[in-house]
Amino acid sequence: METLAAFDRVLASGSLRGYRVQSVDLTGRTSALLGTPVSDAVFLGCRMEPEAAASVRAAGALVFPPIPDLPFDPYRGGLYSPDELFDALATEAGYPSTPDALAYAWYQRTMSDGDILASMLRSIHDDAVSDALDEHVTGARVVGIMGGHALERGSDAYAGAARLGRRLARAGLTVATGGGPGAMEAANLGAYAAPFDDAMLDESLALLAKVPRFVPSVTDWARAAFEVRGRWPGGGDSVGIPTWFYGHEPPNAFASRIAKYFVNAVREDGLLARCNAGVVFLPGAAGTVQEIFDNATPNYYGSRGEPTPMVLVDRVHWTERLPAWPLLQALAAERAMSGRIALVDSVEEAPEALARLGEVPGSGPAASARPSEATHAPETTSPSQVMHR
C-alpha cells in the first residue's frame, strides 16, 4: 500500500495482517492502528504517533521508521516529478536549495565514508524506485532514446532529437531517456510536446535556446524549462531515468516521471531492460558505446526473451569515428538479434527503422529491406554533434 486511500480500503476489511505499507503518513490513524490486527505486517517509512508505533511493534509488525534529516525518502512509494525534484528553484537560492541538489550533496558526503547505514539507505531507495518504475511502465511499449548530455539547446541536432521524441510519443510509445540534459532533455521535450500543435515545439526550442547549457548556471537552465512548462502545461508523458552518480548533471524537467537512482549500474541496466519496444542510439562517445553493448548482450544471449530493436543513428559516426556498428554486426551474425539491428543516417529515419525491426505501431508500414540496410532519405538534421560523457 502506497497511499492513504489504499490503506483505508484495506483497513475497512478489519485486518492489516501480512500487508506492506510504504511511506504513508499514518499520524491520523492512531486509533485504527491500536485496534486492528497487524501481525506480519511491515511498515516502511510510515509516519506514526509514538503510541501507534509501539503498539504495532508489540502486535507483531515490523516497523522501519522514517529517517530524520534526509533530503530524500528511501521508502518512497512512487517516482519523482519535476516539481518535486526542483522544489525551491524559484527561490533566491535557486537550484542549490532544491531536493535534487541536496540529495546529491548528501551522496557526495556519504558515498565513500564506509557508513553502512548510508549504503543501506541508498540501496533501499533505489529498490523502491525500481518498484515504482515497474508499476509505472507495466503494459506500456517503452522506447529508449540514448544520447549525450553535452548537446546544446538551439542546435539542429537538439531539435532533431526533440522531433524524434515527439514522433515516437505520437505513435503511442512511452519515451524513456537517461533523464539528464542534452539529447536526453530534447527527447523528453519532444514527448512533452506531443499533445500540442507543431508550432509549440518550435516556440519551445526558441525559448530554451536562450540558455543553451546547464553550465555555468543550472538555475537559469532549469528555470527556462519551467518557463516552457508554465506556458504549455499538461504536456505528454515520458520517463527520465537519471542518477546522482552523475549529480553534476541535473535531471531535465520535461520527463513527466523521473526514476532517479544513486547507483548508476542499476540505473543503466534498468533503463535498457525496460525498453521493450527498442532503443535508438544517437551519436555519442564512451557512455553511448557502453549502452549499445549493455543492450546488445541480453539480445545476444536471449536472456530477456526475444531480442529488441536497436537503431544506431549516423552512419559515419558509428562506422568511422567510433566503429561500433561493425562489431555489433559481427556479434549479431547467425543470431536472432541479426534481424533486430539497423544503422540509419539521420534521426528522421529512426521511426521507420523501428517499424521494420519490431513492427512499432504508428510509425509506418514494414519494409522488405534487410534490417541492416537503411533507406537513404534526404538528411535534414545531422545528429553528429551529439556528445556523451
MIMI-357553 format. One record per residue (C-alpha): residue number from 1; chain; x, y, z; residue in one letter. Coordinates in steps of 0.02 Angstrom, whole numbers, plus 50000, padded with zeros to 5 digits. Each point is the difference from the previous one (the first is absolute). Example, Ala and Ser with C-alpha at 12.3 -4.5 7.8 and 13.67 -1.06 7.14 Angstrom:
BEGIN
1:A:50615:49775:50390:A
2:A:50069:50172:49967:S
END
This chain:
BEGIN
1:A:50000:50000:50000:M
2:A:50075:50165:49944:E
3:A:49859:50123:50034:T
4:A:49887:50044:50145:L
5:A:49848:49957:49893:A
6:A:50066:49825:49970:A
7:A:50038:49981:50185:F
8:A:49822:50051:50046:D
9:A:49926:49875:49877:R
10:A:50098:49857:50080:V
11:A:49965:50067:50174:L
12:A:49813:49984:49965:A
13:A:50024:49812:49983:S
14:A:50046:49993:50185:G
15:A:50177:49934:49985:S
16:A:50172:50059:49945:L
17:A:50083:49830:50025:R
18:A:50138:49967:49875:G
19:A:49985:50165:49908:Y
20:A:50143:50116:49950:R
21:A:49967:50184:50028:V
22:A:50123:50112:49910:Q
23:A:50036:50182:50044:S
24:A:49822:50045:50054:V
25:A:49965:50134:50130:D
26:A:49900:49908:50134:L
27:A:50006:50132:50135:T
28:A:49811:50021:49980:G
29:A:49965:49814:50017:R
30:A:50059:49968:50177:T
31:A:49836:49933:50068:S
32:A:49981:49883:49852:A
33:A:50176:49933:50021:L
34:A:49972:49967:50184:L
35:A:49849:49891:49965:G
36:A:50042:49908:49838:T
37:A:50097:49835:49985:P
38:A:50170:50036:49923:V
39:A:50102:49840:50024:S
40:A:50127:49970:49860:D
41:A:49965:50173:49927:A
42:A:50146:50110:49951:V
43:A:49997:50190:50013:F
44:A:50135:50081:49893:L
45:A:50035:50181:50042:G
46:A:49823:50035:50058:C
47:A:49977:50148:50116:R
48:A:49906:49945:50157:M
49:A:49968:50069:50173:E
50:A:50118:49919:50128:P
51:A:49854:49910:50082:E
52:A:49947:49922:49834:A
53:A:50177:49950:49954:A
54:A:50027:49913:50167:A
55:A:49832:49913:49987:S
56:A:50025:49926:49826:V
57:A:50175:49941:50047:R
58:A:49931:49913:50154:A
59:A:49864:49921:49893:A
60:A:50126:49917:49884:G
61:A:50029:50128:49861:A
62:A:50170:50050:49935:L
63:A:50027:50188:49998:V
64:A:50134:50090:49900:F
65:A:49984:50178:50066:P
66:A:50027:50157:49897:P
67:A:50180:50062:50003:I
68:A:50012:50179:50063:P
69:A:50097:50135:49909:D
70:A:50014:49909:49834:L
71:A:49970:50102:49841:P
72:A:49910:49850:49922:F
73:A:49879:49864:50053:D
74:A:50085:49829:49983:P
75:A:49832:49911:50014:Y
76:A:49908:50106:49872:R
77:A:49851:49918:49916:G
78:A:50006:50087:49831:G
79:A:50111:50081:49871:L
80:A:50058:50179:50012:Y
81:A:49920:50144:49908:S
82:A:50096:50150:49932:P
83:A:49908:50113:50122:D
84:A:50057:49892:50146:E
85:A:50183:49993:49952:L
86:A:50007:50185:49955:F
87:A:49898:50064:50147:D
88:A:50073:50167:50058:A
89:A:50075:50036:49829:L
90:A:49905:50165:49996:A
91:A:50077:50060:50164:T
92:A:50148:50116:50009:E
93:A:50116:49854:50038:A
94:A:49947:49913:49840:G
95:A:50052:49824:49952:Y
96:A:50121:49969:50146:P
97:A:49851:50005:50118:S
98:A:49897:49870:49906:T
99:A:49973:49822:50061:P
100:A:50097:49937:49849:D
101:A:50155:50102:50042:A
102:A:49987:49961:50186:L
103:A:49989:49813:49964:A
104:A:50156:50012:49892:Y
105:A:50092:50094:50138:A
106:A:49951:49864:50125:W
107:A:50061:49868:49878:Y
108:A:50166:50089:49978:Q
109:A:50023:50003:50189:R
110:A:49957:49818:50028:T
111:A:50049:49904:49844:M
112:A:50175:49956:50060:S
113:A:49992:50015:50190:D
114:A:49965:49815:50027:G
115:A:49842:50033:50101:D
116:A:49894:49843:49981:I
117:A:49841:50096:50044:L
118:A:50025:50122:49856:A
119:A:50039:49856:49882:S
120:A:49844:49908:50057:M
121:A:49892:50155:49978:L
122:A:50063:50024:49822:R
123:A:49960:49819:49960:S
124:A:49826:50008:50077:I
125:A:49964:50160:49905:H
126:A:50056:49928:49833:D
127:A:49899:49841:50026:D
128:A:49846:50104:50041:A
129:A:50027:50103:49841:V
130:A:50016:49841:49896:S
131:A:49838:49935:50073:D
132:A:49912:50164:49959:A
133:A:50073:50001:49824:L
134:A:49937:49824:49967:D
135:A:49827:50051:50058:E
136:A:50003:50153:49889:H
137:A:50051:49915:49837:V
138:A:49900:49839:50019:T
139:A:49906:49972:49838:G
140:A:50089:50141:49909:A
141:A:50104:49987:49842:R
142:A:50159:50089:50052:V
143:A:50128:50065:49875:V
144:A:50167:50065:50059:G
145:A:50092:50148:49926:I
146:A:50182:50001:50052:M
147:A:50112:50152:49975:G
148:A:50124:50116:50080:G
149:A:49983:50137:50129:H
150:A:50106:50128:49905:A
151:A:49879:50027:49856:L
152:A:49952:50183:50008:E
153:A:49829:50077:49991:R
154:A:49986:50101:49840:G
155:A:50096:49875:49893:S
156:A:49925:49908:49852:D
157:A:50042:49835:50082:A
158:A:49905:50049:50159:Y
159:A:49848:50044:49894:A
160:A:50014:49836:49906:G
161:A:50003:49899:50162:A
162:A:49848:50096:50062:A
163:A:49903:49963:49841:R
164:A:50048:49818:50015:L
165:A:49930:49994:50176:G
166:A:49840:50086:49943:R
167:A:49975:49882:49855:R
168:A:50024:49844:50104:L
169:A:49885:50065:50137:A
170:A:49866:50040:49871:R
171:A:50017:49819:49940:A
172:A:49941:49944:50172:G
173:A:50169:49955:50073:L
174:A:50067:50049:50170:T
175:A:50165:50091:49973:V
176:A:50135:49960:50128:A
177:A:50167:50088:50014:T
178:A:50145:50016:50121:G
179:A:49905:50148:50070:G
180:A:50139:50128:49991:G
181:A:50041:50150:49890:P
182:A:50048:50003:49817:G
183:A:49927:49868:49885:A
184:A:49908:49924:50148:M
185:A:49910:50163:50038:E
186:A:49962:50025:49815:A
187:A:49915:49830:49987:A
188:A:49898:50028:50158:N
189:A:49954:50173:49936:L
190:A:49937:49923:49838:G
191:A:49889:49880:50095:A
192:A:49937:50144:50108:Y
193:A:49956:50095:49840:A
194:A:49907:49854:49921:A
195:A:49821:50054:50049:P
196:A:50025:50178:49935:F
197:A:50004:50066:49823:D
198:A:50168:50000:49911:D
199:A:50028:50186:50029:A
200:A:50013:49971:50188:M
201:A:50162:49902:49981:L
202:A:50076:50131:49885:D
203:A:49959:50137:50125:E
204:A:50066:49895:50145:S
205:A:50164:49969:49910:L
206:A:50021:50187:49974:A
207:A:49967:50037:50184:L
208:A:50120:49866:50060:L
209:A:50137:50057:49882:A
210:A:50022:50156:50107:K
211:A:50084:49888:50131:V
212:A:50094:49872:49894:P
213:A:50087:49902:50137:R
214:A:49983:49954:50184:F
215:A:50169:50080:50036:V
216:A:50041:50122:50071:P
217:A:49825:50015:50077:S
218:A:49888:49850:50029:V
219:A:49875:50124:50075:T
220:A:49982:50099:49839:D
221:A:49997:49840:49895:W
222:A:49863:49921:50104:A
223:A:49897:50159:50014:R
224:A:49995:50011:49809:A
225:A:49925:49825:49996:A
226:A:49869:50045:50130:F
227:A:49958:50155:49899:E
228:A:49956:49885:49855:V
229:A:49899:49886:50116:R
230:A:49910:50152:50069:G
231:A:49950:50064:49828:R
232:A:49943:49827:49944:W
233:A:49943:49903:50153:P
234:A:49939:49822:49989:G
235:A:50125:49930:49875:G
236:A:50019:49820:49947:G
237:A:50070:49861:50107:D
238:A:50176:49930:49994:S
239:A:50126:49927:50121:V
240:A:50172:50064:50051:G
241:A:50120:49885:50090:I
242:A:50149:50102:50064:P
243:A:50124:49969:50140:T
244:A:50080:50096:50142:W
245:A:50161:49912:49953:F
246:A:50007:50132:49863:Y
247:A:49920:50127:50114:G
248:A:50093:50145:49921:H
249:A:49880:49969:49855:E
250:A:49827:50054:50056:P
251:A:49844:49905:49950:P
252:A:49895:50081:49866:N
253:A:49828:50070:50037:A
254:A:49909:49927:49849:F
255:A:49989:49819:50056:A
256:A:49831:49984:50085:S
257:A:50066:49863:50114:R
258:A:50179:49987:50060:I
259:A:50080:49842:50068:A
260:A:50159:50069:50078:K
261:A:50128:49879:50070:Y
262:A:50156:50008:50106:F
263:A:50083:49848:49919:V
264:A:50037:50031:49817:N
265:A:50020:49815:49955:A
266:A:49824:49964:50062:V
267:A:49935:50151:49907:R
268:A:50085:49954:49834:E
269:A:49945:49819:50000:D
270:A:49825:50044:50059:G
271:A:49977:50132:49866:L
272:A:50050:49885:49857:L
273:A:49906:49849:50070:A
274:A:49836:50095:49998:R
275:A:50016:50057:49819:C
276:A:49893:49859:49931:N
277:A:49964:50093:49837:A
278:A:50183:50029:49961:G
279:A:50134:50132:50020:V
280:A:50061:50139:49887:V
281:A:50184:50044:50024:F
282:A:50048:50175:49947:L
283:A:50185:50038:49970:P
284:A:50104:50005:50157:G
285:A:50162:49948:50081:A
286:A:50045:49875:50137:A
287:A:49834:50007:50092:G
288:A:49898:49966:49844:T
289:A:50118:49861:49944:V
290:A:49978:49920:50170:Q
291:A:49811:50011:49984:E
292:A:50004:49921:49827:I
293:A:50088:49846:50063:F
294:A:49906:49995:50166:D
295:A:49846:49987:49890:N
296:A:50080:49878:49877:A
297:A:50052:49873:50132:T
298:A:49826:49940:50052:P
299:A:49947:50006:49817:N
300:A:50149:49890:49956:Y
301:A:49965:49872:50136:Y
302:A:49811:50015:49998:G
303:A:50002:50021:50188:S
304:A:49847:50114:49996:R
305:A:49906:49903:49868:G
306:A:49983:50060:49821:E
307:A:50130:50129:49946:P
308:A:49939:50179:49995:T
309:A:50036:50125:49860:P
310:A:50161:50101:50002:M
311:A:50015:50149:49882:V
312:A:50166:50092:49986:L
313:A:49988:50174:49926:V
314:A:50138:50078:49892:D
315:A:50091:49878:49885:R
316:A:50163:50097:49997:V
317:A:50008:50014:50189:H
318:A:49968:49815:50034:W
319:A:50107:49930:49858:T
320:A:50147:50122:49995:E
321:A:50015:50111:50154:R
322:A:49952:49865:50124:L
323:A:49973:49839:49899:P
324:A:49879:49915:50117:A
325:A:49888:49947:49855:W
326:A:50120:49872:49923:P
327:A:50024:49919:50171:L
328:A:49813:49998:50031:L
329:A:49972:49919:49830:Q
330:A:50134:49870:50036:A
331:A:49920:49957:50167:L
332:A:49828:49988:49921:A
333:A:50053:49884:49859:A
334:A:49901:49838:50001:E
335:A:49909:50056:50158:R
336:A:49817:50044:50021:A
337:A:50052:50180:50031:M
338:A:50066:50016:49822:S
339:A:49826:50048:49942:G
340:A:49980:50129:50137:R
341:A:50144:50122:49966:I
342:A:50007:50145:49878:A
343:A:50115:50143:49955:L
344:A:49922:50160:49930:V
345:A:50068:50166:49944:D
346:A:49883:50121:50090:S
347:A:49877:50011:50142:V
348:A:49858:50018:49875:E
349:A:50029:49820:49946:E
350:A:50000:49925:50175:A
351:A:49810:49975:50020:P
352:A:49987:49904:49835:E
353:A:50149:49894:50051:A
354:A:49914:49957:50165:L
355:A:49845:49953:49900:A
356:A:50100:49882:49890:R
357:A:50087:49919:50146:L
358:A:49860:49986:50123:G
359:A:49838:50047:49914:E
360:A:49980:50155:50108:V
361:A:49820:50061:49976:P
362:A:49971:50168:49920:G
363:A:50173:50024:49926:S
364:A:49965:49945:49823:G
365:A:49985:49836:49904:P
366:A:50127:49864:50017:A
367:A:50130:49995:49862:A
368:A:50070:49851:49909:S
369:A:50181:50059:50009:A
370:A:50121:49908:50111:R
371:A:50005:50083:50174:P
372:A:50182:50048:49982:S
373:A:49965:50093:49838:E
374:A:49923:50169:50040:A
375:A:49912:50107:49874:T
376:A:50092:50158:49950:H
377:A:49874:50140:50021:A
378:A:50068:50178:49981:P
379:A:50084:50049:50162:E
380:A:49924:50158:50073:T
381:A:50075:49990:50174:T
382:A:50175:49938:50033:S
383:A:50018:49925:50175:P
384:A:50188:49988:49987:S
385:A:50030:50136:50128:Q
386:A:49921:49896:50139:V
387:A:50131:49967:50132:M
388:A:49996:49885:50152:H
389:A:50096:49985:50160:R
END
